[in-house]
Amino acid sequence: MTVTRTAPEFREMAEPRTTAASLLWRWVGIIGLTLAMAFLLGIGVGFVKGHSDHGGGLGIKAVAILAALLLALTGSAWLLQRLIRSARPEEPLTTKERLNRNILIAAGLLGGVIGMVLALTGTNGAPGFADVFSDGPLPAGLAVALVVTIGVLVPAISLYWHRHAVDEQEAAAYKNGALIALYVYMIGAPVWWFAWRAASRPSLTGSSSTWPR
C-alpha cells in the first residue's frame, strides 16, 4: 500500500529540523559575538594601557582607533541582543528551565568577578590580566575570601543546581560523564606513574630519559 503525502505534510515534517538548525546557528552566533566583544574590549584596554605605560597622550590616530573599536563593540552588542531575542523559545520557560538559566548566568558572573579581582590585585607588580593565572603570593584576606568562595559557595551552588534545576536526562548525562572521568583518572594516573618511574631511570645506553619529571 502506497501512502502519498501532500506538500503541506512534507513542510510540517521538515519544519522541526529547520527550526533546530536555525536555533543552533543562532547560538553559534551568540557565542561568536560574545568572544568578539571580549576580544575587542581586550584590544582597547591593552591599547590604552600601552599608551599610558609609554607616557604618551592620545593623538588623532589613537582616538580614531579607539572610536573604531567602540563602534565595532557597539555593533557587536546590538547584533548580540538581537540574536538573544530571536533565540528565545516561543513557549515560556518552565520553572526548572528558568532556574537553570539564572544559576548558569550567576555562575558566569561569579567567575568573571573572581577573574577581575585577580587581575586587579597586581601580584606581579602591576595590575594586569596575566595575574589571573599567576602563581605569585596573594593577600591573606583575598586568599581566604577566594578559598571560601570556591571551596564552600561554589559547591553549595552546584549541589542546589543539580538537585533543583537539572532534569532527569541531564542528570543522567552528568552521572555518566563523572563515571567516565573517574575511570580515566583511576586507570590513567597509575599507568602514567608506572611508565614515568620506568623512564626516570637511565637507559642501558646511558642516555637520560626524555619523560617529564
N, C-alpha and C positions, 0 to 999 in steps of 0.2 A: 504494500500500500504506500503510495507516494503522497507525502504531505507537502503542500505548496504553501509558501509564506508570502505575504504581501510586503510591499516596500515599507509601510509603517512598522511592521513587526521586525524587519531587519534593522531598522533605525533604533527601535527600542532595545534590541539585543546589543547593538554596538555602542549605545549611549553610555552605559556604566564604564566600559573600558576607556572611552574617550574622556569621560569626566575624571577618572582616576589618573590618566596620563597628564591631563591638563593640571590637575591639582599637584601632581609630583613636580612638574616643571615650574609651577609657581613657588613651591617650597625651595627648589634648587635656586631660583632667582632670589628668594628672600635670603638664603644663606650667602649667596654670592654678593649681594648688595651689602649685607652686614659686614662681610670681610673687606669689601672695597671701602666702606666707610671707616673701618678701623685702620686700614692701610693709609687712606688719605689723612686721617687725623694724626697718625704717627709721622707722616711726612711733614705735616705742618708744625708739629711740636718739635721735631728734630731740626727743621729749617730755622725756626725762631731761636732755639737753644744754640744752634751753631753760630748765628749772628751775635747772640748775647755773649757767648764764650770768647769770641774774637773782638768784642768791644766795638763792633761796627753798628751804625744805625741802619735803619731800613730805608733803602733808596727806592726810586721809582720801580726798578726791575723787581726788587724784593716784594714791594707792595702788590705789583701786578701778579706775581707768582702766588702770593697768599690769597689774592682775590680770586684767582682761577681755582685754587684748592677749595676755597669756601663755596664757590659756585658749584663745583663738582660734588662737594659734600651735601649741599642743599638739594641738588638734583637727585642724588642717590637717596637721600632721606624721603623726598617726595615720591620717588618710584617705590621705595620700600613700603611706605604706608599704603600705597595703592595695592601692592601685591598682598599685603597682610589683610586688607579688607576683602579682596577678591578670593583669598584662600580660606576665608571663614566658611564653615558649613552652613547650608541653608537652614537645617534644623537646629534648634537651640541645643547647647551643650547640656549634658546631664550633670548632676551634682558631682559625681566622681570625675568626669572629664574636666569640669571647671576647676575642681580642687587640684587635680593633676597638673593642669596648666599653671595655676598660681604657684604651686610649690616649685615647679621647674624654673619659673621666672625668678622666684625668690632665691633659689639656689644659685642661679646665674649671677644675680646681683650681689649675693654674698661673696662669691668667688671674685667678682670684679672689685669689690671693696677691699678684700684681702690683698689682691694684687696691687691695687693703688696704694695701700698703706705701705707695703713692702717697697714699692718704687719710690715713695716719698721719704722713706727712712734714711736713705743715703748711707748705707753701711760701707760703701766703697769710697766715701769721702764727699760725694755729691749726689743728690737725688737723681735717679735715672731708672729706666726700665730694666737695666741689667741687674739691679738689686733684687728683682723678683726671683731670680734663680741663683743668687749669690749664696756662698757658704760663710759669709762674714758674720761677726757677732751681732746680736740684736739686743736692744734694751730689755732689761728684765721684765718690766711691766708689759711691753708689747709681746714678748715671748709667752708670758703667762696667758695673756688675752688670746693669742693665736692657738695655744695648746687647748684652752678651754673651748674655744670655738670649734676647732677641728676634732677634738677628742670627745666632746660632750654634746655640743649643739648640733653638729652635722650628723652624728649617728642618731640622735633623737629625731631630727627631721626625716632622715632616711627611713627609720622604723615606722614613723607615722605615715609616711608616703606609701610604704609597702602594705601597711595594714588597712589604710582607708582610701587611697587614691588609685590603686592599681587593680585592674580587673583580673579574672582568673587566668585568662590566656597569657597576659603579660607577666603575671607572677610565675606561671609555669615556665615561660621562656627564661626568666631571670634565674630560676632554680636550676634549669638545665645548664645555663651558661656558667653559674657558680660551680656546679659539679664538674664540668669540663675543666674549668680553671684550676680547681683543686687537684684533679688528677694530673694535669700538666705540671703543676708545681711539685707535687709529691713524687712524681716519676722523673721529671726533668732535672730537679735540683740534685738528687743523689747521683744520677747518671753523669751530669756535668762535673760534680765534685770528684767522683772516682776517676774520670778521664783527666781532670786537671791535676790530680795527685800523681797519676802516672806520667803525665807530660812535664811535671815540675822537676823531675829528676833528669840529670844529664843523660843523653842517649849514649849508645855504645861507641859512637864515633867521637864523643867528647864535645859535641856541639850543644849549645844551650837550647832550651825549649822555646818555642815561639808562642806557647799558650799564654794567655793573660794571667797575671798573678794578682 
